[in-house]
């Protein structure tokens, strides 16, 4: 199934702004099949573990504070060439630069609160999906 799944999270600010249902609807309308879905809240430690790849970056502390600040929705999505398809679908990291109609353009409020996360590689999609879901929950 490598190549056909990606991982996403609806981030705390988008949740706080009441956009969960609209984002999920847009994902489905975009032709993505939801393989697994979970509403949860990350602890600071869990956010630090999930984003460990960015540990040396200056935005790491702010990112992990933000991602542990409220509920998130974690999801595994399926579609042919899922990584590229979803990254194109959600738009640029900075909502101001995201193409019109993309999730980040529609629901992102800043580069830090850009509405959704999207895996950047097949390998990371597997790792990120495994962080939130056991194989029995989505295979």
NUTIVEX-850331 format. One record per residue: residue in three letters; residue number from 1; x, y, z of N, C-alpha, C in turn. Coordinates in steps of 0.1 Angstrom, whole numbers. Each point is the difference from the previous one (the first is absolute). Last residue first. Example, Ala and Ser with C-alpha at 12.3 -4.5 7.8 and 13.67 -1.06 7.14 Angstrom:
BEGIN
<atom code="SER" pos="2" n_xx="128" n_yy="-22" n_zz="71" ca_xx="9" ca_yy="11" ca_zz="0" c_xx="-8" c_yy="11" c_zz="8"/>
<atom code="ALA" pos="1" n_xx="3" n_yy="-57" n_zz="-1" ca_xx="-9" ca_yy="12" ca_zz="0" c_xx="9" c_yy="12" c_zz="0"/>
end
This chain:
BEGIN
<atom code="UNK" pos="139" n_xx="-54" n_yy="-14" n_zz="84" ca_xx="3" ca_yy="-9" ca_zz="-12" c_xx="-11" c_yy="-9" c_zz="-2"/>
<atom code="UNK" pos="138" n_xx="0" n_yy="33" n_zz="36" ca_xx="-1" ca_yy="6" ca_zz="-14" c_xx="3" c_yy="-9" c_zz="-11"/>
<atom code="UNK" pos="137" n_xx="0" n_yy="-9" n_zz="49" ca_xx="-10" ca_yy="11" ca_zz="-1" c_xx="-1" c_yy="5" c_zz="-14"/>
<atom code="UNK" pos="136" n_xx="32" n_yy="-33" n_zz="14" ca_xx="-13" ca_yy="-6" ca_zz="0" c_xx="-11" c_yy="11" c_zz="-1"/>
<atom code="UNK" pos="135" n_xx="46" n_yy="12" n_zz="4" ca_xx="-3" ca_yy="-6" ca_zz="-13" c_xx="-14" c_yy="-5" c_zz="-1"/>
<atom code="UNK" pos="134" n_xx="8" n_yy="38" n_zz="35" ca_xx="6" ca_yy="-13" ca_zz="-2" c_xx="-4" c_yy="-5" c_zz="-14"/>
<atom code="UNK" pos="133" n_xx="5" n_yy="53" n_zz="13" ca_xx="-9" ca_yy="-11" ca_zz="-3" c_xx="8" c_yy="-13" c_zz="0"/>
<atom code="UNK" pos="132" n_xx="21" n_yy="44" n_zz="8" ca_xx="-14" ca_yy="2" ca_zz="5" c_xx="-9" c_yy="-13" c_zz="-1"/>
<atom code="UNK" pos="131" n_xx="46" n_yy="2" n_zz="-14" ca_xx="1" ca_yy="7" ca_zz="12" c_xx="-14" c_yy="1" c_zz="7"/>
<atom code="UNK" pos="130" n_xx="7" n_yy="-18" n_zz="-44" ca_xx="3" ca_yy="-10" ca_zz="11" c_xx="1" c_yy="7" c_zz="13"/>
<atom code="UNK" pos="129" n_xx="-6" n_yy="26" n_zz="-39" ca_xx="-12" ca_yy="-8" ca_zz="2" c_xx="2" c_yy="-9" c_zz="12"/>
<atom code="UNK" pos="128" n_xx="38" n_yy="24" n_zz="-13" ca_xx="-10" ca_yy="9" ca_zz="6" c_xx="-13" c_yy="-8" c_zz="3"/>
<atom code="UNK" pos="127" n_xx="34" n_yy="-22" n_zz="-24" ca_xx="5" ca_yy="3" ca_zz="14" c_xx="-11" c_yy="8" c_zz="7"/>
<atom code="UNK" pos="126" n_xx="-7" n_yy="-9" n_zz="-45" ca_xx="-1" ca_yy="-12" ca_zz="7" c_xx="4" c_yy="2" c_zz="15"/>
<atom code="UNK" pos="125" n_xx="4" n_yy="36" n_zz="-30" ca_xx="-14" ca_yy="-3" ca_zz="2" c_xx="-2" c_yy="-13" c_zz="8"/>
<atom code="UNK" pos="124" n_xx="44" n_yy="13" n_zz="-12" ca_xx="-6" ca_yy="8" ca_zz="11" c_xx="-14" c_yy="-3" c_zz="2"/>
<atom code="UNK" pos="123" n_xx="21" n_yy="-20" n_zz="-37" ca_xx="6" ca_yy="-5" ca_zz="13" c_xx="-6" c_yy="7" c_zz="12"/>
<atom code="UNK" pos="122" n_xx="-12" n_yy="15" n_zz="-43" ca_xx="-6" ca_yy="-13" ca_zz="3" c_xx="5" c_yy="-5" c_zz="13"/>
<atom code="UNK" pos="121" n_xx="1" n_yy="52" n_zz="-4" ca_xx="6" ca_yy="-11" ca_zz="-8" c_xx="-7" c_yy="-13" c_zz="4"/>
<atom code="UNK" pos="120" n_xx="-12" n_yy="43" n_zz="18" ca_xx="9" ca_yy="5" ca_zz="-11" c_xx="6" c_yy="-11" c_zz="-8"/>
<atom code="UNK" pos="119" n_xx="-48" n_yy="9" n_zz="31" ca_xx="12" ca_yy="-7" ca_zz="-1" c_xx="8" c_yy="5" c_zz="-12"/>
<atom code="UNK" pos="118" n_xx="-35" n_yy="32" n_zz="25" ca_xx="0" ca_yy="-10" ca_zz="-10" c_xx="14" c_yy="-7" c_zz="-1"/>
<atom code="UNK" pos="117" n_xx="-35" n_yy="34" n_zz="34" ca_xx="13" ca_yy="-6" ca_zz="-3" c_xx="-2" c_yy="-10" c_zz="-12"/>
<atom code="UNK" pos="116" n_xx="-31" n_yy="46" n_zz="13" ca_xx="2" ca_yy="-14" ca_zz="-1" c_xx="15" c_yy="-4" c_zz="-2"/>
<atom code="UNK" pos="115" n_xx="-17" n_yy="46" n_zz="12" ca_xx="-12" ca_yy="-8" ca_zz="0" c_xx="3" c_yy="-15" c_zz="0"/>
<atom code="UNK" pos="114" n_xx="31" n_yy="38" n_zz="7" ca_xx="-4" ca_yy="-1" ca_zz="-14" c_xx="-10" c_yy="-11" c_zz="-3"/>
<atom code="UNK" pos="113" n_xx="27" n_yy="29" n_zz="37" ca_xx="-13" ca_yy="-6" ca_zz="2" c_xx="-6" c_yy="-2" c_zz="-14"/>
<atom code="UNK" pos="112" n_xx="43" n_yy="18" n_zz="1" ca_xx="0" ca_yy="-9" ca_zz="12" c_xx="-13" c_yy="-7" c_zz="2"/>
<atom code="UNK" pos="111" n_xx="4" n_yy="33" n_zz="-34" ca_xx="9" ca_yy="-11" ca_zz="-3" c_xx="1" c_yy="-10" c_zz="11"/>
<atom code="UNK" pos="110" n_xx="-46" n_yy="25" n_zz="-1" ca_xx="14" ca_yy="5" ca_zz="0" c_xx="9" c_yy="-12" c_zz="-5"/>
<atom code="UNK" pos="109" n_xx="-47" n_yy="-5" n_zz="1" ca_xx="0" ca_yy="14" ca_zz="4" c_xx="14" c_yy="6" c_zz="1"/>
<atom code="UNK" pos="108" n_xx="-31" n_yy="-41" n_zz="-29" ca_xx="12" ca_yy="4" ca_zz="8" c_xx="-1" c_yy="14" c_zz="4"/>
<atom code="UNK" pos="107" n_xx="-34" n_yy="-22" n_zz="-28" ca_xx="-1" ca_yy="-1" ca_zz="15" c_xx="12" c_yy="3" c_zz="8"/>
<atom code="UNK" pos="106" n_xx="-6" n_yy="3" n_zz="-51" ca_xx="-13" ca_yy="1" ca_zz="6" c_xx="0" c_yy="2" c_zz="15"/>
<atom code="UNK" pos="105" n_xx="40" n_yy="-8" n_zz="-24" ca_xx="-5" ca_yy="13" ca_zz="-3" c_xx="-13" c_yy="2" c_zz="6"/>
<atom code="UNK" pos="104" n_xx="19" n_yy="-42" n_zz="6" ca_xx="7" ca_yy="10" ca_zz="8" c_xx="-4" c_yy="14" c_zz="-4"/>
<atom code="UNK" pos="103" n_xx="-20" n_yy="-36" n_zz="-23" ca_xx="-3" ca_yy="0" ca_zz="14" c_xx="7" c_yy="10" c_zz="8"/>
<atom code="UNK" pos="102" n_xx="-9" n_yy="10" n_zz="-52" ca_xx="7" ca_yy="-11" ca_zz="8" c_xx="-4" c_yy="1" c_zz="14"/>
<atom code="UNK" pos="101" n_xx="-15" n_yy="32" n_zz="-33" ca_xx="-7" ca_yy="-12" ca_zz="1" c_xx="6" c_yy="-11" c_zz="7"/>
<atom code="UNK" pos="100" n_xx="31" n_yy="37" n_zz="-21" ca_xx="-14" ca_yy="2" ca_zz="3" c_xx="-7" c_yy="-14" c_zz="0"/>
<atom code="UNK" pos="99" n_xx="52" n_yy="1" n_zz="10" ca_xx="-9" ca_yy="2" ca_zz="-11" c_xx="-14" c_yy="1" c_zz="4"/>
<atom code="UNK" pos="98" n_xx="41" n_yy="14" n_zz="32" ca_xx="-7" ca_yy="-12" ca_zz="-4" c_xx="-10" c_yy="4" c_zz="-11"/>
<atom code="UNK" pos="97" n_xx="29" n_yy="30" n_zz="27" ca_xx="5" ca_yy="-5" ca_zz="-13" c_xx="-7" c_yy="-12" c_zz="-6"/>
<atom code="UNK" pos="96" n_xx="-12" n_yy="19" n_zz="42" ca_xx="0" ca_yy="12" ca_zz="-9" c_xx="6" c_yy="-4" c_zz="-14"/>
<atom code="UNK" pos="95" n_xx="0" n_yy="-32" n_zz="37" ca_xx="-13" ca_yy="2" ca_zz="-7" c_xx="-1" c_yy="12" c_zz="-9"/>
<atom code="UNK" pos="94" n_xx="43" n_yy="-30" n_zz="11" ca_xx="-5" ca_yy="13" ca_zz="4" c_xx="-13" c_yy="2" c_zz="-7"/>
<atom code="UNK" pos="93" n_xx="19" n_yy="-40" n_zz="-10" ca_xx="0" ca_yy="1" ca_zz="15" c_xx="-5" c_yy="13" c_zz="5"/>
<atom code="UNK" pos="92" n_xx="-18" n_yy="-17" n_zz="-48" ca_xx="13" ca_yy="4" ca_zz="6" c_xx="-1" c_yy="1" c_zz="16"/>
<atom code="UNK" pos="91" n_xx="-36" n_yy="-32" n_zz="-24" ca_xx="6" ca_yy="13" ca_zz="-3" c_xx="13" c_yy="3" c_zz="8"/>
<atom code="UNK" pos="90" n_xx="-34" n_yy="-39" n_zz="-5" ca_xx="0" ca_yy="8" ca_zz="12" c_xx="6" c_yy="14" c_zz="-2"/>
<atom code="UNK" pos="89" n_xx="-1" n_yy="-34" n_zz="-35" ca_xx="-14" ca_yy="3" ca_zz="4" c_xx="-1" c_yy="10" c_zz="12"/>
<atom code="UNK" pos="88" n_xx="42" n_yy="-18" n_zz="-17" ca_xx="-6" ca_yy="10" ca_zz="-9" c_xx="-13" c_yy="5" c_zz="4"/>
<atom code="UNK" pos="87" n_xx="19" n_yy="-34" n_zz="26" ca_xx="7" ca_yy="12" ca_zz="2" c_xx="-4" c_yy="11" c_zz="-10"/>
<atom code="UNK" pos="86" n_xx="-19" n_yy="-43" n_zz="-4" ca_xx="-5" ca_yy="7" ca_zz="12" c_xx="8" c_yy="13" c_zz="2"/>
<atom code="UNK" pos="85" n_xx="12" n_yy="-28" n_zz="-37" ca_xx="-14" ca_yy="4" ca_zz="-1" c_xx="-4" c_yy="9" c_zz="12"/>
<atom code="UNK" pos="84" n_xx="42" n_yy="-21" n_zz="1" ca_xx="0" ca_yy="11" ca_zz="-9" c_xx="-14" c_yy="6" c_zz="-1"/>
<atom code="UNK" pos="83" n_xx="3" n_yy="-39" n_zz="26" ca_xx="9" ca_yy="11" ca_zz="6" c_xx="-1" c_yy="12" c_zz="-9"/>
<atom code="UNK" pos="82" n_xx="-23" n_yy="-41" n_zz="-14" ca_xx="-6" ca_yy="8" ca_zz="11" c_xx="8" c_yy="12" c_zz="5"/>
<atom code="UNK" pos="81" n_xx="-5" n_yy="-34" n_zz="-41" ca_xx="10" ca_yy="10" ca_zz="2" c_xx="-4" c_yy="10" c_zz="11"/>
<atom code="UNK" pos="80" n_xx="-41" n_yy="-26" n_zz="-7" ca_xx="12" ca_yy="-3" ca_zz="-8" c_xx="10" c_yy="12" c_zz="1"/>
<atom code="UNK" pos="79" n_xx="-30" n_yy="-8" n_zz="41" ca_xx="-3" ca_yy="4" ca_zz="-13" c_xx="13" c_yy="-3" c_zz="-8"/>
<atom code="UNK" pos="78" n_xx="-19" n_yy="1" n_zz="55" ca_xx="4" ca_yy="-8" ca_zz="-11" c_xx="-4" c_yy="6" c_zz="-13"/>
<atom code="UNK" pos="77" n_xx="10" n_yy="13" n_zz="56" ca_xx="-7" ca_yy="2" ca_zz="-12" c_xx="5" c_yy="-9" c_zz="-11"/>
<atom code="UNK" pos="76" n_xx="-1" n_yy="8" n_zz="57" ca_xx="7" ca_yy="-6" ca_zz="-11" c_xx="-9" c_yy="0" c_zz="-12"/>
<atom code="UNK" pos="75" n_xx="1" n_yy="32" n_zz="47" ca_xx="-6" ca_yy="-8" ca_zz="-10" c_xx="10" c_yy="-6" c_zz="-9"/>
<atom code="UNK" pos="74" n_xx="-12" n_yy="32" n_zz="49" ca_xx="10" ca_yy="-7" ca_zz="-7" c_xx="-7" c_yy="-9" c_zz="-10"/>
<atom code="UNK" pos="73" n_xx="-13" n_yy="46" n_zz="29" ca_xx="-5" ca_yy="-12" ca_zz="-7" c_xx="12" c_yy="-5" c_zz="-8"/>
<atom code="UNK" pos="72" n_xx="-1" n_yy="32" n_zz="47" ca_xx="3" ca_yy="-2" ca_zz="-14" c_xx="-7" c_yy="-12" c_zz="-5"/>
<atom code="UNK" pos="71" n_xx="-1" n_yy="37" n_zz="47" ca_xx="-3" ca_yy="-13" ca_zz="-8" c_xx="5" c_yy="1" c_zz="-14"/>
<atom code="UNK" pos="70" n_xx="26" n_yy="31" n_zz="33" ca_xx="-14" ca_yy="-3" ca_zz="-1" c_xx="-2" c_yy="-12" c_zz="-8"/>
<atom code="UNK" pos="69" n_xx="44" n_yy="19" n_zz="11" ca_xx="-9" ca_yy="10" ca_zz="6" c_xx="-15" c_yy="-3" c_zz="-1"/>
<atom code="UNK" pos="68" n_xx="43" n_yy="-21" n_zz="-17" ca_xx="-5" ca_yy="-6" ca_zz="12" c_xx="-10" c_yy="9" c_zz="7"/>
<atom code="UNK" pos="67" n_xx="22" n_yy="13" n_zz="-41" ca_xx="-6" ca_yy="-13" ca_zz="-3" c_xx="-5" c_yy="-7" c_zz="13"/>
<atom code="UNK" pos="66" n_xx="23" n_yy="42" n_zz="4" ca_xx="-12" ca_yy="1" ca_zz="-8" c_xx="-7" c_yy="-13" c_zz="-1"/>
<atom code="UNK" pos="65" n_xx="42" n_yy="-1" n_zz="20" ca_xx="-9" ca_yy="7" ca_zz="8" c_xx="-14" c_yy="1" c_zz="-6"/>
<atom code="UNK" pos="64" n_xx="35" n_yy="-16" n_zz="-26" ca_xx="-4" ca_yy="-10" ca_zz="9" c_xx="-10" c_yy="6" c_zz="11"/>
<atom code="UNK" pos="63" n_xx="19" n_yy="30" n_zz="-32" ca_xx="-8" ca_yy="-10" ca_zz="-7" c_xx="-5" c_yy="-11" c_zz="10"/>
<atom code="UNK" pos="62" n_xx="30" n_yy="33" n_zz="16" ca_xx="-13" ca_yy="6" ca_zz="-3" c_xx="-9" c_yy="-10" c_zz="-7"/>
<atom code="UNK" pos="61" n_xx="44" n_yy="-14" n_zz="8" ca_xx="-7" ca_yy="2" ca_zz="13" c_xx="-14" c_yy="6" c_zz="-2"/>
<atom code="UNK" pos="60" n_xx="29" n_yy="-6" n_zz="-39" ca_xx="-4" ca_yy="-13" ca_zz="6" c_xx="-9" c_yy="2" c_zz="13"/>
<atom code="UNK" pos="59" n_xx="23" n_yy="32" n_zz="-33" ca_xx="-14" ca_yy="0" ca_zz="2" c_xx="-5" c_yy="-12" c_zz="8"/>
<atom code="UNK" pos="58" n_xx="46" n_yy="8" n_zz="-14" ca_xx="-4" ca_yy="10" ca_zz="10" c_xx="-15" c_yy="0" c_zz="3"/>
<atom code="UNK" pos="57" n_xx="28" n_yy="-45" n_zz="-13" ca_xx="-5" ca_yy="12" ca_zz="-7" c_xx="-5" c_yy="10" c_zz="10"/>
<atom code="UNK" pos="56" n_xx="17" n_yy="-46" n_zz="9" ca_xx="10" ca_yy="10" ca_zz="0" c_xx="-4" c_yy="13" c_zz="-7"/>
<atom code="UNK" pos="55" n_xx="-30" n_yy="-38" n_zz="4" ca_xx="5" ca_yy="4" ca_zz="14" c_xx="10" c_yy="11" c_zz="-1"/>
<atom code="UNK" pos="54" n_xx="-29" n_yy="-26" n_zz="-34" ca_xx="3" ca_yy="14" ca_zz="0" c_xx="6" c_yy="6" c_zz="13"/>
<atom code="UNK" pos="53" n_xx="-12" n_yy="-46" n_zz="-7" ca_xx="8" ca_yy="3" ca_zz="-11" c_xx="4" c_yy="15" c_zz="-1"/>
<atom code="UNK" pos="52" n_xx="-31" n_yy="-18" n_zz="33" ca_xx="14" ca_yy="-1" ca_zz="3" c_xx="10" c_yy="3" c_zz="-11"/>
<atom code="UNK" pos="51" n_xx="-52" n_yy="-1" n_zz="7" ca_xx="8" ca_yy="10" ca_zz="-7" c_xx="15" c_yy="0" c_zz="2"/>
<atom code="UNK" pos="50" n_xx="-30" n_yy="-31" n_zz="23" ca_xx="-4" ca_yy="0" ca_zz="-14" c_xx="8" c_yy="10" c_zz="-9"/>
<atom code="UNK" pos="49" n_xx="9" n_yy="-1" n_zz="47" ca_xx="4" ca_yy="-13" ca_zz="-7" c_xx="-4" c_yy="0" c_zz="-14"/>
<atom code="UNK" pos="48" n_xx="-14" n_yy="37" n_zz="26" ca_xx="14" ca_yy="0" ca_zz="-1" c_xx="5" c_yy="-13" c_zz="-7"/>
<atom code="UNK" pos="47" n_xx="-45" n_yy="2" n_zz="11" ca_xx="3" ca_yy="10" ca_zz="-11" c_xx="15" c_yy="0" c_zz="-3"/>
<atom code="UNK" pos="46" n_xx="-13" n_yy="-25" n_zz="37" ca_xx="-4" ca_yy="-6" ca_zz="-12" c_xx="2" c_yy="8" c_zz="-12"/>
<atom code="UNK" pos="45" n_xx="7" n_yy="19" n_zz="42" ca_xx="10" ca_yy="-10" ca_zz="-2" c_xx="-3" c_yy="-8" c_zz="-13"/>
<atom code="UNK" pos="44" n_xx="-31" n_yy="32" n_zz="15" ca_xx="12" ca_yy="7" ca_zz="-4" c_xx="11" c_yy="-10" c_zz="-4"/>
<atom code="UNK" pos="43" n_xx="-48" n_yy="-19" n_zz="-4" ca_xx="7" ca_yy="6" ca_zz="11" c_xx="12" c_yy="8" c_zz="-6"/>
<atom code="UNK" pos="42" n_xx="-46" n_yy="-9" n_zz="-28" ca_xx="14" ca_yy="-4" ca_zz="2" c_xx="5" c_yy="7" c_zz="13"/>
<atom code="UNK" pos="41" n_xx="-51" n_yy="-16" n_zz="-16" ca_xx="8" ca_yy="11" ca_zz="3" c_xx="14" c_yy="-5" c_zz="4"/>
<atom code="UNK" pos="40" n_xx="-44" n_yy="-18" n_zz="-34" ca_xx="9" ca_yy="-2" ca_zz="12" c_xx="6" c_yy="13" c_zz="4"/>
<atom code="UNK" pos="39" n_xx="-33" n_yy="-30" n_zz="-37" ca_xx="0" ca_yy="13" ca_zz="7" c_xx="8" c_yy="-2" c_zz="12"/>
<atom code="UNK" pos="38" n_xx="0" n_yy="-29" n_zz="-49" ca_xx="0" ca_yy="1" ca_zz="15" c_xx="0" c_yy="14" c_zz="5"/>
<atom code="UNK" pos="37" n_xx="-3" n_yy="-38" n_zz="-46" ca_xx="-3" ca_yy="14" ca_zz="5" c_xx="-1" c_yy="0" c_zz="15"/>
<atom code="UNK" pos="36" n_xx="13" n_yy="-31" n_zz="-50" ca_xx="-1" ca_yy="1" ca_zz="15" c_xx="-1" c_yy="14" c_zz="4"/>
<atom code="UNK" pos="35" n_xx="-4" n_yy="-11" n_zz="-46" ca_xx="3" ca_yy="-14" ca_zz="5" c_xx="0" c_yy="-1" c_zz="15"/>
<atom code="UNK" pos="34" n_xx="-21" n_yy="34" n_zz="-41" ca_xx="5" ca_yy="0" ca_zz="14" c_xx="1" c_yy="-15" c_zz="4"/>
<atom code="UNK" pos="33" n_xx="4" n_yy="22" n_zz="-50" ca_xx="-8" ca_yy="-9" ca_zz="8" c_xx="6" c_yy="0" c_zz="14"/>
<atom code="UNK" pos="32" n_xx="0" n_yy="38" n_zz="-42" ca_xx="7" ca_yy="-7" ca_zz="10" c_xx="-9" c_yy="-9" c_zz="8"/>
<atom code="UNK" pos="31" n_xx="-12" n_yy="34" n_zz="-34" ca_xx="2" ca_yy="-14" ca_zz="-5" c_xx="9" c_yy="-8" c_zz="9"/>
<atom code="UNK" pos="30" n_xx="-19" n_yy="46" n_zz="5" ca_xx="12" ca_yy="0" ca_zz="-8" c_xx="4" c_yy="-14" c_zz="-5"/>
<atom code="UNK" pos="29" n_xx="-37" n_yy="8" n_zz="30" ca_xx="-3" ca_yy="5" ca_zz="-13" c_xx="12" c_yy="0" c_zz="-10"/>
<atom code="UNK" pos="28" n_xx="7" n_yy="-12" n_zz="45" ca_xx="-8" ca_yy="-10" ca_zz="-7" c_xx="-4" c_yy="4" c_zz="-14"/>
<atom code="UNK" pos="27" n_xx="23" n_yy="32" n_zz="27" ca_xx="9" ca_yy="-12" ca_zz="-3" c_xx="-8" c_yy="-11" c_zz="-8"/>
<atom code="UNK" pos="26" n_xx="-24" n_yy="37" n_zz="16" ca_xx="8" ca_yy="4" ca_zz="-12" c_xx="9" c_yy="-11" c_zz="-3"/>
<atom code="UNK" pos="25" n_xx="-26" n_yy="-6" n_zz="38" ca_xx="-8" ca_yy="0" ca_zz="-12" c_xx="8" c_yy="3" c_zz="-12"/>
<atom code="UNK" pos="24" n_xx="21" n_yy="4" n_zz="42" ca_xx="-2" ca_yy="-14" ca_zz="-4" c_xx="-9" c_yy="-1" c_zz="-12"/>
<atom code="UNK" pos="23" n_xx="7" n_yy="43" n_zz="16" ca_xx="12" ca_yy="-6" ca_zz="-5" c_xx="-1" c_yy="-14" c_zz="-4"/>
<atom code="UNK" pos="22" n_xx="-37" n_yy="22" n_zz="21" ca_xx="3" ca_yy="5" ca_zz="-14" c_xx="12" c_yy="-5" c_zz="-6"/>
<atom code="UNK" pos="21" n_xx="-10" n_yy="-12" n_zz="45" ca_xx="-9" ca_yy="-6" ca_zz="-10" c_xx="2" c_yy="5" c_zz="-14"/>
<atom code="UNK" pos="20" n_xx="27" n_yy="20" n_zz="35" ca_xx="2" ca_yy="-15" ca_zz="-2" c_xx="-9" c_yy="-6" c_zz="-10"/>
<atom code="UNK" pos="19" n_xx="4" n_yy="48" n_zz="18" ca_xx="1" ca_yy="-4" ca_zz="-14" c_xx="2" c_yy="-15" c_zz="-2"/>
<atom code="UNK" pos="18" n_xx="-4" n_yy="33" n_zz="40" ca_xx="-12" ca_yy="-7" ca_zz="-5" c_xx="1" c_yy="-5" c_zz="-14"/>
<atom code="UNK" pos="17" n_xx="33" n_yy="24" n_zz="29" ca_xx="-8" ca_yy="8" ca_zz="-8" c_xx="-12" c_yy="-7" c_zz="-6"/>
<atom code="UNK" pos="16" n_xx="32" n_yy="-23" n_zz="27" ca_xx="-5" ca_yy="11" ca_zz="8" c_xx="-10" c_yy="9" c_zz="-8"/>
<atom code="UNK" pos="15" n_xx="25" n_yy="-33" n_zz="-23" ca_xx="-10" ca_yy="-6" ca_zz="8" c_xx="-8" c_yy="10" c_zz="9"/>
<atom code="UNK" pos="14" n_xx="37" n_yy="14" n_zz="-26" ca_xx="-12" ca_yy="-3" ca_zz="-9" c_xx="-11" c_yy="-7" c_zz="8"/>
<atom code="UNK" pos="13" n_xx="39" n_yy="9" n_zz="23" ca_xx="-6" ca_yy="12" ca_zz="-3" c_xx="-12" c_yy="-2" c_zz="-9"/>
<atom code="UNK" pos="12" n_xx="28" n_yy="-38" n_zz="13" ca_xx="-8" ca_yy="6" ca_zz="11" c_xx="-8" c_yy="13" c_zz="-4"/>
<atom code="UNK" pos="11" n_xx="13" n_yy="-36" n_zz="-40" ca_xx="7" ca_yy="6" ca_zz="11" c_xx="-9" c_yy="8" c_zz="10"/>
<atom code="UNK" pos="10" n_xx="-3" n_yy="-44" n_zz="-33" ca_xx="-7" ca_yy="13" ca_zz="1" c_xx="6" c_yy="6" c_zz="12"/>
<atom code="UNK" pos="9" n_xx="26" n_yy="-38" n_zz="-29" ca_xx="-6" ca_yy="4" ca_zz="13" c_xx="-7" c_yy="13" c_zz="-3"/>
<atom code="UNK" pos="8" n_xx="19" n_yy="-46" n_zz="-31" ca_xx="-3" ca_yy="14" ca_zz="2" c_xx="-4" c_yy="2" c_zz="15"/>
<atom code="UNK" pos="7" n_xx="26" n_yy="-37" n_zz="-38" ca_xx="-5" ca_yy="3" ca_zz="13" c_xx="-3" c_yy="15" c_zz="1"/>
<atom code="UNK" pos="6" n_xx="0" n_yy="-39" n_zz="-42" ca_xx="7" ca_yy="11" ca_zz="6" c_xx="-6" c_yy="2" c_zz="14"/>
<atom code="UNK" pos="5" n_xx="3" n_yy="-40" n_zz="-44" ca_xx="-5" ca_yy="6" ca_zz="12" c_xx="8" c_yy="12" c_zz="4"/>
<atom code="UNK" pos="4" n_xx="9" n_yy="-28" n_zz="-38" ca_xx="-14" ca_yy="3" ca_zz="-1" c_xx="-6" c_yy="5" c_zz="13"/>
<atom code="UNK" pos="3" n_xx="46" n_yy="-13" n_zz="-6" ca_xx="-3" ca_yy="9" ca_zz="-12" c_xx="-15" c_yy="4" c_zz="-1"/>
<atom code="UNK" pos="2" n_xx="12" n_yy="-45" n_zz="25" ca_xx="9" ca_yy="12" ca_zz="-1" c_xx="-3" c_yy="7" c_zz="-12"/>
<atom code="UNK" pos="1" n_xx="-20" n_yy="-42" n_zz="12" ca_xx="-8" ca_yy="12" ca_zz="0" c_xx="9" c_yy="13" c_zz="0"/>
end
